[in-house]
Amino acid sequence: YRNPWFGDGWGDPHLKTLDGLNYTFNGLGEFWLIKSEETMLQGRTLRAWDAQGRDTVNATVFGAVAASSVYTPPNSTEPTKSSRLHVEISADRKSELVIRVDDVDDGVTSWFKTAEEHALRSYNGLQLSSINGSLVANFISGLSLTLTLRGYQLDIGITVPEDFRNASLRGLYGNFN
């Protein structure tokens, strides 16, 4: 067994890369958090809000993520594509996560709001669960996301297996080399 590697994105966003580097990123827009031939994780930042729900001038926060992965099982040459996941905070930024799988909310947003602890929902190469109020998404490739609505922002935790090392990763979570 090899321990997985962790990365985090929280606050205005503070990031911890898979290589252990900590930094703050205040770019506004859509950015690759992780990108390789097999794994795509994109994040969207929004202007941060103050305690009264007004835009701030000098800070951004994560407001959405989109992810998918491809995995080629051992003894196979055919890659398996996972379902695509899209999660964003609601327009009021505090009431809920809005969740779509393969571009459709097939009741998964409602499921998450009412899910019991450790409830599971499975899709093609993607498993969703509710743990401690966070949405946990596990992809067939080994990528795992923990998405938490905290205040007016989305916190993003990622976990990747050792075999992602030196896999030509690039993005805000580092190169993992």
C-alpha positions as CSV (number, residue, x, y, z in Angstrom):
1,Y,0.0,0.0,0.0
2,R,1.2,3.5,-0.8
3,N,-0.3,6.5,0.8
4,P,-2.2,8.8,-1.6
5,W,-1.1,12.4,-2.2
6,F,-3.1,15.4,-1.1
7,G,-3.8,18.9,-2.4
8,D,-6.1,21.6,-1.1
9,G,-7.8,24.8,-2.2
10,W,-9.6,26.9,0.3
11,G,-10.3,30.5,1.2
12,D,-9.3,33.3,-1.2
13,P,-7.9,30.6,-2.6
14,H,-4.9,29.3,-0.7
15,L,-3.6,26.3,-2.5
16,K,-1.4,23.4,-1.4
17,T,0.0,21.5,-4.4
18,L,0.5,17.8,-4.7
19,D,4.2,18.5,-4.3
20,G,3.6,20.3,-1.0
21,L,4.0,23.9,-2.1
22,N,1.7,26.5,-0.5
23,Y,0.6,29.7,-2.2
24,T,-2.3,32.1,-2.7
25,F,-3.9,32.5,-6.1
26,N,-6.3,35.4,-6.8
27,G,-6.9,35.0,-10.5
28,L,-10.5,35.4,-11.6
29,G,-11.9,33.0,-14.2
30,E,-11.6,29.3,-15.1
31,F,-8.3,27.5,-14.6
32,W,-6.9,24.0,-14.9
33,L,-6.4,22.6,-11.4
34,I,-5.1,19.3,-12.8
35,K,-4.8,18.4,-16.5
36,S,-3.3,15.3,-18.1
37,E,-4.3,12.9,-20.8
38,E,-6.2,10.9,-18.3
39,T,-7.5,13.4,-15.8
40,M,-9.2,16.8,-16.1
41,L,-10.1,19.0,-13.1
42,Q,-11.1,22.6,-13.8
43,G,-11.9,25.2,-11.3
44,R,-13.8,28.5,-11.5
45,T,-13.1,31.4,-9.3
46,L,-15.5,34.2,-8.4
47,R,-15.1,37.5,-6.6
48,A,-15.1,36.9,-2.9
49,W,-18.0,38.2,-0.8
50,D,-17.8,40.1,2.5
51,A,-20.0,39.2,5.5
52,Q,-22.9,41.2,4.0
53,G,-22.7,39.3,0.7
54,R,-21.1,42.0,-1.4
55,D,-18.3,41.5,-3.9
56,T,-14.8,42.3,-2.6
57,V,-12.2,44.0,-4.8
58,N,-9.0,42.1,-4.1
59,A,-9.9,38.5,-3.5
60,T,-11.4,35.5,-5.3
61,V,-12.8,32.2,-4.1
62,F,-13.6,28.9,-5.8
63,G,-17.2,28.7,-7.0
64,A,-17.3,25.6,-9.2
65,V,-15.4,22.6,-10.4
66,A,-15.7,20.2,-13.3
67,A,-13.9,16.9,-13.5
68,S,-13.6,13.7,-15.6
69,S,-11.1,10.9,-16.0
70,V,-10.1,8.1,-18.2
71,Y,-8.6,4.8,-16.9
72,T,-7.2,1.8,-18.8
73,P,-7.7,-1.3,-16.7
74,P,-4.8,-3.8,-16.4
75,N,-4.7,-6.3,-19.2
76,S,-6.8,-4.0,-21.4
77,T,-6.1,-1.6,-24.2
78,E,-9.5,0.0,-24.1
79,P,-9.8,3.1,-21.9
80,T,-12.8,3.5,-19.7
81,K,-14.2,7.1,-19.5
82,S,-15.8,8.2,-16.3
83,S,-19.0,10.2,-16.0
84,R,-18.4,14.0,-16.0
85,L,-19.0,15.8,-12.7
86,H,-19.9,19.5,-12.4
87,V,-20.4,21.1,-9.0
88,E,-21.0,24.8,-8.3
89,I,-22.3,26.8,-5.4
90,S,-25.8,28.1,-5.6
91,A,-26.4,31.7,-6.8
92,D,-26.8,32.9,-3.2
93,R,-23.5,31.1,-2.4
94,K,-24.7,29.7,0.8
95,S,-27.7,27.4,0.5
96,E,-26.4,24.4,-1.5
97,L,-24.1,22.8,-3.9
98,V,-25.6,22.3,-7.4
99,I,-24.4,19.0,-8.8
100,R,-24.6,17.7,-12.3
101,V,-23.4,14.4,-13.7
102,D,-23.0,14.1,-17.4
103,D,-24.5,17.6,-17.7
104,V,-27.8,16.6,-16.0
105,D,-29.1,17.1,-12.5
106,D,-30.9,13.8,-12.3
107,G,-31.9,14.4,-8.7
108,V,-28.3,14.3,-7.4
109,T,-28.5,17.8,-5.9
110,S,-31.7,16.8,-3.9
111,W,-30.1,13.5,-3.0
112,F,-27.0,15.3,-1.6
113,K,-29.1,17.7,0.5
114,T,-31.0,14.9,2.2
115,A,-28.4,12.1,2.1
116,E,-27.5,10.3,5.2
117,E,-23.9,10.2,6.3
118,H,-21.9,7.9,4.0
119,A,-24.7,7.5,1.5
120,L,-23.5,6.4,-1.9
121,R,-24.5,7.1,-5.5
122,S,-22.8,5.4,-8.4
123,Y,-22.3,6.4,-12.0
124,N,-20.0,5.2,-14.8
125,G,-16.5,5.3,-13.2
126,L,-17.6,7.8,-10.6
127,Q,-19.0,7.3,-7.1
128,L,-20.4,10.1,-5.0
129,S,-20.9,10.1,-1.2
130,S,-21.9,12.4,1.5
131,I,-19.3,12.6,4.4
132,N,-19.5,15.2,7.2
133,G,-21.5,17.5,5.0
134,S,-19.0,17.3,2.1
135,L,-19.5,15.8,-1.3
136,V,-16.8,13.2,-2.0
137,A,-16.3,12.1,-5.6
138,N,-14.2,9.1,-6.3
139,F,-13.2,8.5,-9.9
140,I,-12.1,5.2,-11.5
141,S,-8.7,6.6,-12.2
142,G,-8.0,7.1,-8.4
143,L,-8.7,10.8,-8.3
144,S,-10.8,11.8,-5.3
145,L,-12.4,15.2,-4.6
146,T,-13.8,16.4,-1.3
147,L,-16.0,19.5,-2.0
148,T,-17.3,21.6,0.9
149,L,-19.5,24.6,0.9
150,R,-18.0,26.9,3.6
151,G,-19.4,30.4,4.0
152,Y,-19.6,32.0,0.5
153,Q,-17.0,29.7,-1.1
154,L,-16.2,26.2,-2.3
155,D,-13.3,24.4,-0.6
156,I,-11.6,21.7,-2.8
157,G,-9.6,18.8,-1.4
158,I,-8.0,16.4,-3.9
159,T,-6.3,13.0,-3.4
160,V,-4.4,11.2,-6.1
161,P,-2.6,7.9,-6.1
162,E,1.2,7.5,-6.4
163,D,0.9,6.4,-10.1
164,F,-0.2,10.0,-11.0
165,R,3.4,11.0,-10.2
166,N,5.3,12.0,-13.4
167,A,2.1,11.6,-15.4
168,S,2.5,14.9,-17.2
169,L,0.2,16.6,-14.8
170,R,-0.1,20.4,-15.0
171,G,-2.3,23.0,-13.4
172,L,-2.7,25.0,-10.2
173,Y,-2.2,21.9,-8.1
174,G,1.3,21.5,-9.5
175,N,3.2,19.1,-11.7
176,F,3.4,16.3,-9.1
177,N,6.9,15.3,-10.1
